[in-house]
Amino acid sequence: MANCSSCSAPLQDGSILCAYCGCRNDVDLKDVHYNTTHENESERTCPRCSISLKTIDLNCNGRFLIERCDECLGLFFDPNELETLLEATVSNVFSINRSQLDSISTAQKSGDYPVSYIKCPVCGKLMNRINFGAKSGVIVDRCKEHGVWLDGGEFRHLCEWMKAGGKLLEQERNDQLKQMAEREKEREIRKELGQAPNGTYPSDSGFDLFGGPLRHSDPDLFDIVTQAIRFFTK
């Protein structure tokens, strides 16, 4: 459990706000990226505080600029930047800790903000609320064109999700969905090639080599060849 940087009181799980002194704690970037440098204020506006965001350089594999609010400590990432930073921060994860992921997914957040739709810091349009990944427990605010907003503390939460194998679980589920879609497609193809409910037959496969209609009772060519081989090898 993290402690408040101001009064050292323990922070509630999932919260950056100290219940004792009211100080907000930067749990996202502390001890994760040391060489954070502040640049000029960005033209982008914090969707929580309505003040200008600050551009910071995380020096992650070179120059890596994101925006942060000095008041609420929320972070804004351009498209694909969040995924890139997570992969650079958490690596060498080869297994899925399902029990830990269950705990991460069900962890109660502090409720700093009510459930609502917030505006994109760039275009001002309402962003979509999207579950970041399987059992992550984090609902991100995403603008399709400009990027993703994370409230303070959510980046640290996603790092813990990555460490527990959350990305591997997401890949596993995507593979399962892909296999299910392929099996369903195969069933549809078999259904189209089989006999229709009204007793008719598809035009592309309804006749044999001699022009007669195929029936389900007709022998398969493979069965005929197999029986011939068995007969001549007795």
Number of C-alpha atoms within 10 A of each C-alpha: 7 15 15 22 15 13 12 12 14 14 20 17 14 21 21 27 20 20 15 13 12 12 14 21 22 19 22 21 17 11 9 14 13 11 13 16 11 14 12 9 16 16 13 21 23 27 22 16 13 13 17 19 26 21 21 20 18 20 14 16 8 8 9 13 20 17 26 27 24 16 15 18 23 23 24 30 19 16 15 10 16 20 11 11 17 16 14 11 14 15 10 8 13 10 13 17 15 14 10 17 23 15 14 21 16 12 15 13 16 14 9 12 9 6 9 10 13 18 20 25 27 16 13 13 12 16 22 18 18 12 14 15 18 19 20 26 22 23 17 18 24 25 22 11 11 16 19 24 28 19 23 26 24 24 20 18 21 23 19 17 26 23 22 23 19 26 21 18 20 16 13 14 13 13 12 12 12 12 12 12 12 12 12 12 12 12 12 12 11 11 11 13 15 16 17 11 7 6 6 11 18 12 8 7 13 16 14 11 7 7 8 9 13 16 13 8 6 9 10 10 9 9 10 10 11 11 12 11 11 9 9 7 7 5
